[in-house]
Each structure stands twice: as C-alpha cells, then as structure tokens.
Amino acid sequence: MILDVLFPNRCIHCNRIIDSEILVCDLCFNQVHFTHYDYFGNNPIKEKCSLFFPIENAFALIHFEEESLSRQIIHDLKYRSREKTGKVLAEWTTERLDFKGNKPDLLVSVPLHRKKLKERGYNQLHLFTEALSEFYNIPFDHELVRRNHYSKAQALKDKKHRLETVSTFSITRPLTEKHILVIDDVFTTGNTVSSVAWEILNAGNNKVSVLVMAEDV
C-alpha cells in the first residue's frame, strides 16, 4: 500500500496514474491496435505460417507498428522487466480468443537460450503462457523445447540477418499425437516460429497452431 502511494502505477503511454492491475489508461487503450483475427479462419498470420510449415490455426493479439503504443507495450515486456505486462496481455487475449471446445493439448512458449535468460532475468513469455494455461485449463511445458544457440535479439538485427536461421531448437522428450500451441511474442519473418514448429512436427504425428502477442506489420 505504501509503495503504491510512493511509486504509483502509471500508464506506460501518457504517464497518468492508473490502477495497479492495468497497463494503460482508458484514453490510451483506444490506441492499442488489436487484430481481431479469427483463430479458426484464414488470417494473415496463418497465411504466413502456411508458407513454412503445416499449420492448424493461428492468432495474433495486436499489430506491432512503428512508433505505436502496441510496440511500446511489447518492448516494455521484453526489455524493461515489466513482467506484469505479460499477465495483462494474457487477459486481453482471453477476451478475444475462444477455442470453442477445440483446445490444443499443450502450450509451449518459444524458449530463450540460458545465457539470454540469465541476462534478462526472466522469459517474457512464461507469465503470459501460465496465465493462459490457468484460464483455458490447458497444461504448459517450458522445458519441452530447448534453444541450442545464443543469438542477439531480433529487434537488434537488420532485415537481412533476421531472415537467416541463426537459432536452432530441439525437443527434450518424446512427443507424438499432440496438438501443440506454440507461443511467441512478435511474429516478424516467421523464422523462429517455423523452426520450433518443425521440431515438434518431426518429433511425431503432431499438429501445430500458433499464438503470438503481436504481428510485425
């Protein structure tokens, strides 16, 4: 309570004092550009993924535009240790994504390399994934997929190097006959999600769907 008085929670966009459980004020919320994609239908994320691997369904929560509030939200989550942002993004997702009785079997977030995890202190996707797991009653596994190589952040690479396959993944245990929802923060080229998806698909007779916080446009 004392900390709330001394260090009140503020809107990350306009700096207005807001409730401790929310991320942006009511006025700025209108500047968050939600995609309104249909998880079960054709949408830009599914179309992009289908160019790289067999995909069941796909969903992106917000558009990741230049100089936008959406971009600011994701950057706060990834680089400023605002873990609460992951929980808020999960709440926004549950308000817009209904599995309609066709839930995936398991939630798997794209892992950080252990060196990057040590540098950052936490995986920005874990709290997001765990909140979704609790809401939808779908188990998660943070250890199923392992990142084998360390690489700098996608945001720090030029477009040419984003297209290069610099990070590879592996599956840590037998996996077959499962429908896996792969979760990532930002969909840019699709290279990262594709790499994870193929490891899951090649492990057995599995299916892959994709959920990302934001789609780079």
JOKAUR-V469430 format. One record per residue. N is the residue number from 1. SS is DSSP state (helix for helix, strand for strand, loop for the rest). PHI is phi in whole degrees, -180 to 180 (* if undefined). PSI is psi in radians with two decimals (none if undefined). Layout:
[[N & SS & PHI & PSI] [N & SS & PHI & PSI]]
This chain:
[[1 & loop & * & -0.79] [2 & helix & -63 & -0.72] [3 & helix & -63 & -0.61] [4 & helix & -64 & -0.56] [5 & helix & -77 & -0.78] [6 & helix & -74 & -0.66] [7 & loop & -130 & 1.26] [8 & loop & -65 & 2.60] [9 & loop & -71 & 2.38] [10 & strand & -126 & 2.59] [11 & loop & -58 & 2.28] [12 & loop & -72 & -0.16] [13 & loop & -102 & -0.86] [14 & loop & -111 & -0.11] [15 & loop & 74 & 0.19] [16 & loop & -69 & 2.47] [17 & strand & -68 & 2.28] [18 & loop & -136 & 3.02] [19 & loop & -58 & 2.56] [20 & loop & -67 & -0.32] [21 & loop & -95 & -0.04] [22 & loop & -115 & 2.99] [23 & loop & -109 & -0.72] [24 & loop & -132 & 2.72] [25 & loop & -75 & 2.96] [26 & helix & -60 & -0.66] [27 & helix & -67 & -0.76] [28 & helix & -76 & -0.41] [29 & helix & -57 & -0.59] [30 & loop & -66 & -0.24] [31 & loop & -93 & -0.04] [32 & loop & -81 & 2.06] [33 & loop & -92 & 1.66] [34 & strand & -77 & 2.59] [35 & loop & -80 & -0.61] [36 & loop & 62 & 0.59] [37 & loop & -73 & 2.64] [38 & loop & -93 & 1.99] [39 & loop & -58 & -0.63] [40 & loop & -92 & -0.14] [41 & loop & -105 & -3.04] [42 & loop & -79 & 2.34] [43 & loop & -151 & 2.92] [44 & helix & -56 & -0.64] [45 & helix & -67 & -0.79] [46 & helix & -63 & -0.71] [47 & helix & -64 & -0.71] [48 & helix & -67 & -0.77] [49 & helix & -64 & -0.66] [50 & helix & -65 & -0.28] [51 & loop & -75 & -0.32] [52 & loop & -113 & -0.54] [53 & loop & -161 & 2.78] [54 & loop & -67 & 2.15] [55 & loop & -126 & 2.51] [56 & loop & -87 & -1.08] [57 & loop & -142 & 2.85] [58 & strand & -155 & 2.65] [59 & strand & -152 & 2.43] [60 & strand & -125 & 2.39] [61 & strand & -78 & -0.90] [62 & strand & -133 & 2.86] [63 & strand & -88 & 2.38] [64 & strand & -102 & 1.41] [65 & loop & -96 & 2.74] [66 & loop & -62 & 2.43] [67 & loop & 52 & 0.71] [68 & loop & -117 & 2.84] [69 & helix & -64 & -0.64] [70 & helix & -58 & -0.78] [71 & helix & -64 & -0.70] [72 & helix & -62 & -0.68] [73 & helix & -63 & -0.83] [74 & helix & -65 & -0.70] [75 & helix & -66 & -0.63] [76 & helix & -63 & -0.70] [77 & helix & -65 & -0.79] [78 & helix & -80 & -0.68] [79 & helix & -118 & -0.11] [80 & loop & -121 & 0.30] [81 & loop & 57 & 0.57] [82 & loop & -92 & 1.35] [83 & loop & -61 & -0.52] [84 & helix & -58 & -0.51] [85 & helix & -58 & -0.65] [86 & helix & -62 & -0.68] [87 & helix & -68 & -0.72] [88 & helix & -65 & -0.75] [89 & helix & -62 & -0.62] [90 & helix & -65 & -0.72] [91 & helix & -63 & -0.74] [92 & helix & -63 & -0.63] [93 & helix & -66 & -0.81] [94 & helix & -64 & -0.44] [95 & loop & -76 & -0.26] [96 & loop & -124 & -0.13] [97 & loop & -123 & 2.06] [98 & loop & -120 & 2.07] [99 & loop & -75 & -0.19] [100 & loop & 53 & 0.76] [101 & loop & 77 & 0.07] [102 & loop & -119 & 1.07] [103 & loop & -78 & 2.59] [104 & loop & -68 & 2.86] [105 & loop & -80 & -0.49] [106 & strand & -154 & 2.49] [107 & strand & -102 & 2.24] [108 & strand & -132 & 2.05] [109 & strand & -91 & 2.60] [110 & loop & -64 & 2.19] [111 & loop & -82 & 2.69] [112 & loop & -89 & 2.68] [113 & loop & -67 & 2.59] [114 & helix & -58 & -0.53] [115 & helix & -69 & -0.77] [116 & helix & -69 & -0.63] [117 & helix & -62 & -0.70] [118 & helix & -67 & -0.70] [119 & helix & -65 & -0.77] [120 & helix & -84 & -0.51] [121 & loop & 94 & -0.32] [122 & loop & -165 & 2.76] [123 & loop & -92 & 2.06] [124 & helix & -62 & -0.29] [125 & helix & -89 & -0.30] [126 & helix & -65 & -0.87] [127 & helix & -64 & -0.68] [128 & helix & -59 & -0.87] [129 & helix & -64 & -0.74] [130 & helix & -66 & -0.63] [131 & helix & -67 & -0.72] [132 & helix & -65 & -0.71] [133 & helix & -58 & -0.76] [134 & helix & -68 & -0.75] [135 & helix & -67 & -0.82] [136 & helix & -89 & -0.12] [137 & loop & 58 & 0.86] [138 & loop & -121 & 2.25] [139 & loop & -66 & 2.71] [140 & strand & -123 & 2.79] [141 & loop & -144 & 1.87] [142 & loop & -81 & -0.15] [143 & loop & -108 & -0.08] [144 & loop & -64 & -0.74] [145 & strand & -110 & 2.33] [146 & strand & -118 & 2.38] [147 & strand & -89 & 2.18] [148 & loop & -90 & -0.34] [149 & loop & -131 & 2.58] [150 & loop & -91 & 2.39] [151 & loop & -147 & 2.76] [152 & loop & -73 & 2.86] [153 & loop & -62 & 2.55] [154 & helix & -56 & -0.65] [155 & helix & -66 & -0.34] [156 & helix & -96 & 0.01] [157 & loop & -99 & 2.63] [158 & loop & -78 & 2.96] [159 & helix & -59 & -0.71] [160 & helix & -59 & -0.79] [161 & helix & -77 & -0.33] [162 & helix & -67 & -0.50] [163 & loop & -78 & -0.24] [164 & loop & -82 & 2.51] [165 & loop & -85 & 1.55] [166 & loop & -101 & -0.22] [167 & loop & -123 & 2.28] [168 & loop & -119 & 2.71] [169 & strand & -126 & 2.86] [170 & strand & -145 & 2.73] [171 & strand & -94 & 2.36] [172 & loop & -94 & -0.15] [173 & loop & -152 & 2.84] [174 & loop & -59 & 2.47] [175 & loop & -149 & 2.13] [176 & loop & -154 & 2.67] [177 & loop & 57 & 0.67] [178 & loop & -124 & 2.59] [179 & strand & -103 & 1.93] [180 & strand & -105 & 2.28] [181 & strand & -97 & 1.92] [182 & strand & -85 & 2.24] [183 & strand & -116 & 2.27] [184 & strand & -137 & 2.94] [185 & strand & -83 & -1.06] [186 & strand & -124 & 2.28] [187 & strand & -93 & 1.98] [188 & loop & -108 & -1.52] [189 & loop & -86 & -0.34] [190 & loop & 91 & -0.02] [191 & helix & -63 & -0.78] [192 & helix & -67 & -0.88] [193 & helix & -60 & -0.71] [194 & helix & -62 & -0.74] [195 & helix & -62 & -0.75] [196 & helix & -67 & -0.76] [197 & helix & -59 & -0.77] [198 & helix & -66 & -0.59] [199 & helix & -63 & -0.72] [200 & helix & -68 & -0.79] [201 & helix & -64 & -0.70] [202 & helix & -75 & -0.25] [203 & helix & -74 & -0.37] [204 & loop & 173 & -2.89] [205 & loop & -81 & 1.19] [206 & loop & -106 & 2.87] [207 & strand & -120 & 2.65] [208 & strand & -130 & 2.30] [209 & strand & -120 & 2.90] [210 & strand & -132 & 2.41] [211 & strand & -133 & 2.16] [212 & strand & -124 & 2.59] [213 & strand & -64 & -0.74] [214 & strand & -145 & 2.59] [215 & strand & -110 & 2.14] [216 & strand & -71 & 2.19] [217 & loop & -124 & none]]
